[in-house]
Structures are given as structure tokens and as C-alpha cells.
Amino acid sequence: MLSFLRAISQMAATHGHDAAAPQQKLKLIKSPLVKSDDKLADEPNLSTFGDRYRDDAPEFQRHEQANMLEIFFDLFFAASYTVFSKNQSVTSSTRIAGYIGYFTVLWFTWLAVALYDVRFVTDSIFERVARAVHLGVMVGFAVVAPNFRPEENNHQGTLQAMSLILMISRLCLAAEYSSILWHVRKFKKVRSAFYAQIAVHLLAALIYLGISFHLQHHHSHVFITWYIICAAEALFSFGLGLYHDVLSFTKTHLMGRMSLLTIIILGDGIVVLAEKVVTIVKSPEAWNPLIIGIVTAGASTTYFVFLVYFDWMKSQHLPGWRQQTWAVLHFPFHLAMVLFMQGFTQFILWAKIVDVLNNFRADWITADVDALSRATSAAVHANISAEVSKFFAEYNPKWQDLIETINTTLENITAIPDDYWPQLARFSATKAEADLPPANTTEFVFNVLTTLAVTMENSLFATFDVDLTQEFIDQDKNKNVTVDTMGGGFATTINNDTWDRFQLVFTYGYVASGACLAFMTLLTIVSRLTPWKPWPVVRAIVYFLLALGLALVTAVQVDEVTLDKYLFSPWLLPTICLVWFVVLLLTHTHSVPPLFFPRSATFAVRRKKGMDEEEC
């Protein structure tokens, strides 16, 4: 966050300075090398002028934070990811794989551009044109996002377009590195480094082109090559940076770019959180103490994650291999974070749904034995119709087929013999086998009431934007199958799959939360520059145990009763919030005893004296 604010303030300061001073003419191509007159300055600012290499090597400018071209590119990354997350939801293990795949190619494409930016980017006509190409690539990612389903057989065109987008991105990077090669053409010793870097991106572009031709003819899993090549590109680039000083990331603002991207991902989570709150506000009786607590826990969790990350990531520069390890670890960390944000923000909607179901009260005549003993089918129909209408007045059905299913089901009640209801009342009171109603009629009544219940639940789900009906219709269209949305069978299928979706969200939300904390702990271990003492070691172990504990909460699924109790409890989101709050407290606890109270001055003096005596 601080790096982002510094970048904005620097841009504002630069703008103000340019307003007073003559603006420099925009050049066709601008060199990133340190100028010779800068080298001869009396008091050179090394952080601005950059690294100085031995053996007649070029010296490149270094910057403390991202410039406007870099920040603008990051915003396009955020837009592409937001479009994908809004159009693609995690509905199954297969869709999780597709979600991870899209984020992988998007993130590594961003990384490839960022690795160039932090070392060589300048402001020139050439760089602005190249930036326009990269922005177009991000727009391309947004275009293919709604139909990015590599696991399905009828999206070859989308996959082919993705391959071409990746190819264009790498060709543009090769052109940019070629321009740097032109600037350092007088330094013979560094040419091989740039030849290697250009070759990496050209080879990747050729592979992406080949994948595109392969996908043009038939569907296959060749798209998996995307992920391998993207990762290989990054590793080769980092390796070249370690081997060749001219490509080194030392004293660049790579860590600042990673931190800025983390803020962007957190910001997207905040947007999703706000959207869920708006959905709740539109519903009847939106607020009660439970929902207020859940929303507070959601906002607090995001804030705690933000505080913990920037409390832990204090270093701006690290030694070469550690800095690059730190950067690479941000991929699984960011992946865990986006899944975590997608999961826990949905907990807010599910908390409201569960709250409505837990507090739902209906005056159904079937629950009143005395009234049922005197009832007729017409009376039962009138009573249940009134209760269902009252429910739908608050949670209006979204689909016309659902309304027709309800009307048909209610009409079926009038076909039940009138003498069935008194007999059902007697059996409910005596539980005697002699009073048992006819089995076929009982099964019919059970199916009617079940259809009503699941249809009402489906309407409640749709009110809170948990609507699987459209997804089923779209999936069957993709398979060239027409789905019958009428009848209780379809409503029951939708209902069962929706509850399975809730369980899936619970699973990946908790696992991703634990993984996010675990990778964040690894990041702080890699970036630690001070010697390890006992308490920091213990604290890091506690962080890993808390991360493991979050993931293991999903083990309640082994027992269905325990799972239902937990899912219908108010602790689904607060549990995650409390864990992150504990992590934040431990972050600012610098010794084991005492935890929250400072040592007295007398104790501190005695302890210092004892240490001096031991040293003596």
C-alpha cells in the first residue's frame, strides 16, 4: 500500500513539476542507461541512478516505485481478473481447475511484463506503443473470460484465441528486449544475456502459435502446455537474472510491484464483499444482529489480512536468489488469496440464507393435528397456498417455470381424497399401525410437500444470487441438450446441487484460507533479514499450525450430522476472522511472557544486570 501511495504521490509531484518547468520532448526510443553526465555528478544518488557493474558493463536506471505505465497495466490486470471472477464461478472440482488455469496464465503474463518493467521500462513513443499492445492483451483476457472452459469440448475457438493472445504478448516482450539490446550494442559482453532473454520469449511465442494451430482442428488437453511454458518462462527469466548481472533484479522495485498486486487482489475482494452486502440489503428484513456480525467479520478479515501482509513484508530489497524466491512464492500465495476471497465473501450470502431458514415460521395446517383432523383437501390447499404466497411475496421466484411448478403442485393437493387428512391426523397422534394412511397417497403427499419445500428454497437461493438454474440451462445448451425445467424433479436436482455448492464453497474457502496464511508465512521467512531467535521461530510454527487448523476444519465432512451443524451455525465466517485476528496479535507480540503487559523498569534492569553477569 505504501509503495502504491508513493507511486501516486510521485506521479502527482512529477506532474506539478512539469507544469512549472518546460516539458521534455517525448522521444521515439529512450535509453534506460545512466547518462554519462550523471556518472560525473559530485554526489550521485545511487538509488536513482542504478547499479554499477564491473568489466565495462552498462549501468541502468533504477526506480523506487512503479511509474504510471506500470500502474496502469496493473489496473488492466485487475479488470481482466474481475471480469473472469464475475463470469466464472467455482461450481465443481473441474471448474476449480479451470479457475486456477485462467489465473495462472493471467498472472504469469503479468509477471513477464513486470520483470521487464522493473529493470528497463522508460517513457517513450516505442514503450507507449508496446504498452498499448500489453493492454490489448489484457483486454483479450477479458474477452475470452466468459467462455474460458477448457474442460468442455465446444470452446476450441476460445482456447485458440487465448493461445494467440499469449503469443502476441511474448512477441511484444521480445521486441522490447530487442530495443534494450540496441541500447547496449556497444557492450559486447552483455549481448549474450539479451540474446538468451529474447530467445526465451520467441520460443514461447512459437509454442503458443503451435498450440493454436493444434486447437484449430480438434479439442485436446494440449492447453496444459500453457501452464508449463508460462512457469518455464518465469524460471528462465529469473535464472538469467541470477547468472547475468546486466539482467539482475537487484535494487529494482520488483518487491514493490508484488506488494501492489497484492493490494489489487485484496481490493477486488473488497468489491465482491460490498456486492454481497448490497445483495443482502435488497432482501426483506436484511439486518439483524447475526448478519451485522457476519458482515463485520467479513470486512475485518480483509483488513486483518492486509495488516498482516504489510506488517510482515517490510523489506524493499533482498539478495538476488531470495528476492526471486520471494517473487515466485507470490504465485501460489496470490492463487490461494483469490480462492480465499471468492470463498469467504460467499459465506456472507450463505449466512443470510441459513439465517432465513433457521428463523422461517409458517402456519401450515399439516403441522396442526387438531385442524388437520377436520380438514378437507380444499382447506389444505387454501392454507398452503396462502403460506406459499406469503413466502413468495418476500422472496419472489426468478423463473417463470418455478412459478408454474408451484401452481401445478398446489393443484395436485385438491386431488387428494378428503378422508386422508383426518386419517393422517389420527396416525400422527397415535402412531398406531392401524391408523396408517394408504401408502400410495402418503407417498404422493410427501412428494407434493417436498416439491413445495425445495421450490421455496430455490426461490430463496435465487434471491441471494445463488442461482444454479441458468447454469444448468447453459450447460445443457453447450451439450446440445434441452433441459426440462418443469416439475419437481428438476427443482429437486437444483436444490441438491445448490447445497452441494455450499459444501464446496466451505471446503475450498477454508483450505484456501489456510494455504494463504501458510504461504504468507513462507514469504516472511524468506524475506527475514535479522537473525532468528527462539520466539520468532515459535511464532512461525504457530502460524503454520493455525494454517493447518483452518484447512483441517473441512474434516467435519466425514460426519454429515457434524457438517450440517457447522454449516448452519453462525461460526462459519467468524472462525476465519478470529484466526487472522490471532495472527495479527501474535505479529505484534515480541516476547512470550508477558504477552500484553510491558515489563516493569525494575524487572528490565535486573534482567539486564543478570545478562551482563552471565556474559562476564
N, C-alpha and C positions, 0 to 999 in steps of 0.2 A: 504494500500500500504506500509506504513511504517513497519507494522508488517511482511509483506511478505519479504521486503528487509532485515529487521533484522534477519529473519529466514535464509535467504540465506547467509548473512554475517556470522552468527553464524556457519552455516554448513561449510563455507569456512575456518573460523578460527579453527574450530574443526579438519578439515582435515589437515590443516597446522600444528597444534599442534601434531596430531597423527603421522605426518611424522617424527617429531623430537623425540617424546617420544615413548617408547615401547607401542604397541597397546594392549589394553586389550583383553583377550580371550573372544570370544563370547560364552555366557552361554546358556545352554538348556532353562532354565527359569530364568529370572532375577526379583528380587523383586523390586516393586515400593516404598517400605518403606524407610524412612530415616534411615541410618545406625547409630548404637549406637555411633561410634566414632565421627560422625558428630554432635551428640547432645552435646558432651562434648567439642566441639571446643570453643576456647576462645571468638571469635567474630563470631557467626553463622550468615550466610546470610539467613534470613528468607524467602526472595523471592525465593531463590533457594531450600532451604531445605523443605519448605512447611508449611502447617498449623499444629498446635499442639492442639490436642484435650485433653479434660479432662477425668477423670474417666478411666484411664488406656486404652485409645483408641490408635489405631495405627496412625502414622504420615506418610503421603505420600509426596513424592517429588512433587514440583510444578515448572512449567517452564513458562517463559515469552512469548515464541512463539512456533510455531509448529516445530516439528522435521522433518527429511527427510521422514519418513514413512507417516506422516500426509500430507505433501505437495504432495507427490507422489500420494496418494489416491485422493486428491483434483483434481489433473490433470486428473485422470481417470474419475472422475465425469464430468469434463469439456468435455472430449472426448465423453462420453455417451450422454450428452445433445446435443453436436454439431451434432452427428450422427442423433439424433432424429429430430432436427430442420431442418436439410438438407433434410431429407426424408419425413417429415410430415409438410405440410403447413396448415395454418388455412384457410379453404375454406368455412366453414359454422358454424352455431352455434353448430352443432353436433361435428364437428371437434375441435372446441374450447374446448368442454367438454373433448374430448379425449386428447387434448394437456395438459389441466390442470391436468387430471388424471395421465398421464405419469410423468409429472413434480412432482406431489405430492408424488408418491411412490419413485421416484428417490431422491427427496430432503429429505424425512423423513428417507430413508435408509442411506443417507449420515449423517444425524443428529444422528441417533442411533450409528453409528460408531464413530462420532466425540465426542459424550458425553462420550464414554469410553476412547477415546484417551486423552482428555484434563485432565483426572483425573488419569489414571492408565497405559498408554502405556509406554513400555520400549523397549530397543533394545536387543532382544534375539532370539534364534532359533525358539522358540514357537511363539513369536509375529510376526516374519517374515513369518512363515508358515500361521498364521492366516491372516496376511496382504495379502498374496497371494490369500487366499480364497476371501477376500473382493474385491481385484482387479478383480478376476474372476467373482464376482457378477456384477461389473460394466461393464465388457465385455459382460456378459449376457444381461444387459440392452441394450447395443448397438446392440446385435444380434436381439433382439425382436423389436427394434425400428421401422424398416421399415414396419412391418406388425402389428403394435400396433393400431388396430381399434376395440376397444371393442364394439362399437355400431353395427358392422356388424356380421352376423351370421356364417361366414365361417372362423373365426380366433380363434376357440376354442384351437387349438394347441399352438398358441402364448400366449393366456391368461393362459393356463395351465403351459407353460414354465415360465411365469412371476411369478406365484404362487410358483413354485418350487425354483426359484431364491430367492424370498423373504424368503422362509423357510430356505434355506441354509445360508443366511445372518444372520438370527436370531439364528440359531443353533451355528454358529461360535461365535457370541457375547455371548451366554450362556456359551460356553466353555472358553472364555476369562475371563468372570466374575468368573467362577469357579476357574480359576487359581489364581485370586486375593483372593478368599475365602481361598485357600490353604495357601497363604502367611500370612493371618490374623487369621489362625486357633487357635492361642493361645489367641486371644482376643474374649472371649465368648460373650461379649455384642454387638458386631457388626455383628455377624453371621447372625442374622435375616434380617438385611438390605440387605446383599448379597443374601440370600435365596429369598427375595422378588424380587430383580432385576433379578436374574436368572429365576425365575418363570414367570416374565413378558415376557421375550423373548422366553421361551419354550412354553408358552401358545400361543403366536403369531405364532410361527413356526407350531404348531399343527393346528391352524385355517387356515393358508396358505396351509397346506397339505390337509386339508379337502376341501378347495375351489378348489384345483387342481383336486381332485377326482370328485367333482361335475361337473366341466367344461369338464371332460373327456367324459361324456355321452351326454350332451346337452348344448346349449347356454342359458344363462340367465344373469340377472343383478346382480348375486351374487358377481361379481368382485368389486362392490361398497364397499363390506366389506373390501377390501384392504385399502381404504382411511380411513375408520373408525378405523381399527386396527392400522394403521401407526400413526394416530394422538393420539390414546389412549396410545400407547407405549411411545410416547414422553411425554405426560402429566403425565403418571405414573412415568416415569424416573425423570422428574423434581420434581414431588411431593415427591418422595423418597429422592431426594437431599435436599429438604427443611426440611423433617422430621428427616432424619438421618445425623448427622454431618459427618460420615465417607463417605457418598456419596455426600457431598456438592460440589458445583461448585465454592465456594468462593476462590478467588485468583488463579483460573485457567485461562488459556488463551482462554476460550470459546469465549469471545468477539473478540479476535484476529482471531479466526477461522472463525467467521461470516463475519468479515471485509474482510478476504482473499477470501472467497467465493464470496462476492460482487464484488471484483476485477475480479475474474474469469468470472463471468457473464458479467460484463462490457467488459472484453476482448473479449468474444465471440461476443458481439455486434459490437465491432470494426472490427473483422474479417469479419462479414457479411457486414458491411458498406464498407469495402475495396473490397469485392467481387462485390457489386453493382456498385462501381466506375469502376472496371475492365470491367464489362458488358457494361457500358456506353462508355468507351474508345474504345471498339471494334466496336462500331457503327459509321456510317458516320457522319461527322460534329458533333463530340462528344461534343465539348466545345463551349460555348457562355457565355456571362455574367450571364444569368439566371442560367445555370447549374453550373457554378463556384460558384455562390452564394448559391445554394441549397446544393452542396457538402460541402461547408464551414459551412453552418448552421448545417448539419448533424454531422460533426466532432466536431463542437463547442458544440453542445448539449450533446454529450457523455462526453466531457471534463467538461462541467458545472455540469453535474450530479455527476461525480467523485469528483470534488472540493467541491460541497455542502455536499455530504455524509461525506467526511473525515474532513470537517470543523465543521460539526455538531457532529460527533461521536469521541469525544476527550477522553472520559473516558475509561480506561483499565479495571477497576473493579467497580462493583456496589454491593449494598446489595443484599442478596440472591434472594428474590422474584422479585426485579426489574431487576436483571440480567437475570433471567429466562423469565420474561415477555418480555424483550428486545429481547431475543433469539427467542422466539416463534413468535413475530411480524415480524421477518425476513422472515418467510414463505410467508405470503401474500405480503410482500414487494418485495421479490425476484420473486414471481409469476407475480406481476404487472410489474416488471422490464423486465422480459424476453418477455412478451407480448408487452410491450412498445418498446423494442429494435427490435422485429420482425416487428412491425408496422411501426415505423418511418424510419427504413432503407429501407423499400419498397417504402416509399414516394419519395425517390431519383429516382427510376426507373419510377414511375408514373409521376414525374415531367418532365422527359425526354420525355416520351410518349406524355403527354399533350403538351409539347413544340413543338414536331414534328407535331402534329395535328393542333395546332394553327397557325403554320407557313407553313403548306402544301399549295403549289400552283401547280395547274395542268391546262394546257391549253386544257381543254375539249371542243370539238366543241358544246356540248349541252348547254354550257353557253354563246355561241356567237350567237345571234339571226340572224345576217346577214349571217354568214357562214352556219347556220342551215337551212336557207330558200333555199339555193342552194345545200344542201347536199343530198347524197344518202345513203342507208344503208351500202354500201361498204365503202364509205368515212368515215362514223361514226365509222364503225368497225376498219378501219385503224387508225383513230385518237385515239380512246380509247385504242386500243391495244398498240400503241406506248407509251401512257402515263402510262399505267399499267406496261409495260415492264421497263420503266424508274424508276418507283417506286420500282419494284421488284429487279432491279439492285442494289439498296441501301439496301432494306430490303427483303432479299431473303426468299421465303417461305420454311418453315422447313419440311412440309409434302407434299409428292407427290400427295396425294388426293386433297390437296388445289390447286395445280397447275392444276390438271385435272378439278377441278370445275371452275377455272378461264377460261380455254380454252373452256370448254363447254358453259359457259355463254357468252363469246365473240362471239362464233359461232352463238349463238341464235340471235345476232344483225342482222346478214345477212338475217334472215328470216322475218324481219320487212319490210312491203311494203315501197317502196321509197317515195311515196307521203305522208307518215306520217310525215316526218321531216319538209317539208315546212308548212304543216298544224299546226304542233306544234309550229313553229316559229311565224305564224300569231296569234295564240292564246296567246302566250307569250307577243306579242306586243299589242294586242287589248283587251285581257281578255273578248272578246265577246263570248256569248254562241253559236252563230252561227259558230264560228271558232273552237269549241271544237272538238278535235280528237276523234275517236272511243274509247269508254270506255274500251273495252277488250284489244285493242292494247296498250292504255295508261297504263293499269294495268300490262301488260306484260313488257313494257319498265321500269316501276317503279321497278318491281321485278328484272329485269336484273341489273339495276343500283344499287339497294340495295345490291344484292348479290356481285357485284364487290366491293362496299364500305366496307361491313363487312369483306369480304375476305382479302382486303388490310389491314384493321385494325387488323385482326387476325395475319397476317404476321408481322405487326409491333409489336404486343404483344409478339409473339414468339421470335423476335429478341432480346427483352429485358427480356427474360426468364419468361415471364408471359404467360405460355402456358397451357391451360386447355384441349387441345385435348387428350394428353396422359392420363390425369386424367379421362376423360370420358371413354376412351377405357379400362383403368384398372378397373374402377368401374363396367362397363358392363361385363367385364370378370369375376369379382367376383360374379356377379349375373347370370352368365351363359347365357348372352345375347350378341348377335353380333350387334355392332353399325354400322349403315350405315353412313360413313363419307363423302360420295359423296353428291353433291347437295347443294343448297343454304340454305335448312332448317337446316342442321347440322351446317353450318357456322354461321347462324344467332343465333342458340342456344348457340354456343360457344361465340359469340360476346356479347350477352346479359348477359351471366353468368360471363364473364370477367369484364364487367362494374359493375355488382353486387359485384364481388370480390373487386373491387376498393372501393366501398362504405363500404363493410365490413371491409377492412383494415383501412379505415378512422375512422370508428366507434370504433373498439377495440384499435386502436393506440392512439386515443385521450383519451378514457376512461382509458386505462392503464397508460397513462402519468399522468393524474390527480390522479389516485389511487397510483401511485409510489410516487408522491410528498406528498400525504396525509399520507401514511404510513411512509414515511421518517420523516415527522413532528411528528408523534406519537412516533417514535423511539427517536427523540431528546428530546421530553417531558419526556419520561420515563427515559432517561439517564441523565437528567439535575440534577446536584448536588448543584448548587448555588440557593439562594432564587429567587423567581420570582418577577420581578419589572414590572412596567406598560409597558415599551416599549417592552420587550421580549414577554409579553402577546399579545400586539397589533400585533407584528410581526408574532407570531404563528397563530393568527386569519387570517392575510393577506395571509399566506401560505395556509391555508385551503381554503380560498376564491379563490385563484389562482388555486388550485387543482380542486375545484368545477367548476370554469370557464372553465378550459380545457375540463372537461368531458361534460359540457353543450354546448360546441361548436357543438357537434353532433346533437343538437336540430335543426340545419338548415335542417335536413332531412324531417321535417314536410312540407316544401315547396320545391318542386322538382326544380323549377327555381333557387331559392337561393342556393340549394345544388349544382347544376351544376355550377353556377357562382363561388362558393368557391372552388370546386374540380378542376376547370380549371384555377384558379388563381395561382399566384406564391407564395401564402402565406401559403400553407399547412404545410410545414416543418418550415419555419421561425417563424411562430406563436409560436410553441412549444419552439423553440430556444430562443425567446425573453422572454418567461415566465421564463424559467430556468435562463436566464441572470439576470432578475429582482430579482429572489430568491437569486442569488449569491450576488448581490449588497446589498440587504437587510440584508444578513448574516453578512456583514462587516460594516453595519450602526448601530452604537451603541447608537444613540440617534435620536430623531425626528428632532429638529432644532439645528443647521443646518445639512443638510444631507451630503453635500460633502466638507464643509469647516470647519476647526477646529476653535474652539472659540479662540478669542484673549486672550492674557495673562491678560489684564485689566479686561475683562469680567469674566474670570475664578477667579481672585482674588476677585472681587465684589461678585460673586456668592458664593464663599467660606465664605466670611465675612458675607453675609446675612444668610447663613445656620447656622453659628456659633451663630449669634444673635438670630435666631429662637430657637436654642437648649437651649440657655440661658434663 
